[in-house]
Amino acid sequence: MLLDVVIVILGFIGLIWGADKFVGGASAIARNLGVAPFMIGLTIVAFGTSAPEFFSSAVAALEQQAPIAIGNALGSNIFNIGIALGIATLLRPIAPPKSLIKKELPALLLVTAVTGILFADLHLGLVDSLILIAVLGFLAYRLVRQGLKKQDREADEESVEIPAVNGIRATLMLIFGLVLLVIGAEALIGSASSIATYMGVSPAIIGLTIVALGTSLPELAACVASVLRGHTDLAIGNIVGSNILNLLVVLPFPGLLAAGAIESELFYRDYATMLVMTLVLAGICFWTAKSGRKMGRASGVAFILMYVTWFIIMYQQI
């Protein structure tokens, strides 16, 4: 048990460090190839904070541990809103940008609704995964198209910091990061499964808690760093974007590689909690945009209380 806990911690370190190296190398390669910084920010950097969820869920699906992958996606979204965004708004009031209200937030609501419809029959299979991938492709197309239309090149240059690295070093960083991501994911899922067996709990519970918390650390770190630097729009944008990716990229893995029934608690308790928290977030954002106010500490307390309530209910049902 103790060894498994140590391996889980090392797995998290490998995932987070690997994501950092992977993003650094990929961004440097893209810069050397002449890709606009804005587009790098939209794609590679956006992928970076969610890479731990992607790789851990892919490995879980390959090892026929679909409940861990599904729990990871739902638990990460609940954590992102309840803890990451909750702490961020406690540190500094956040004014959701207009672009978020008009584009990303409606996209999150759409993706959340589609996920609920697909989950309603308590089964995640090939067709469900293909639908999620199709939605991902549509949103990616819209995102890239809007990015290419962006005319403010000066703003583009400031949108993301890209290291000046030569081609060989950038490639080595990319490969090293990818290897760390794979090894970290393998170690994490294997030990997390052992912990679930030892504790006599469902693998889904481990996915919702230990795996989701660990893989969401980059989002928490990014949120806190953003608000402390005064970039509050980046904090909430990171959360909304990450939650969209968690549903559209993480969930297809179990559907494609380990199709099967979904535990009823994952839908009626965990998906329902994620849906309510997403609707509350959207309601607060639309209200602040209309009233000209900011998401203050009251919103942060509400987010954290919702997370704590969900956690207590889940703990009592174990």
Secondary structure, 3 states (H helix, E strand, C coil): CHHHHHHHHHHHHHHHHHHHHHHHHHHHHHHHCCCCHHHHHHHHHHHHHHHHHHHHHHHHHHCCCHHHHHHHHHHHHHHHHHHHHHHHHHHCCECCCHHHHHHHHHHHHHHHHHHHHHHCCCEECHHHHHHHHHHHHHHHHHHHHHHHHCCCHHHHHHCCCCCCCCHHHHHHHHHHHHHHHHHHHHHHHHHHHHHHHHHCCCHHHHHHHHHHHHHCHHHHHHHHHHHHCCCHHHHHHHHHHHHHHHHHHHCHHHHHHCCEECCHHHHHHHHHHHHHHHHHHHHHHHHHHHHCCCECHHHHHHHHHHHHHHHHHHHHHC
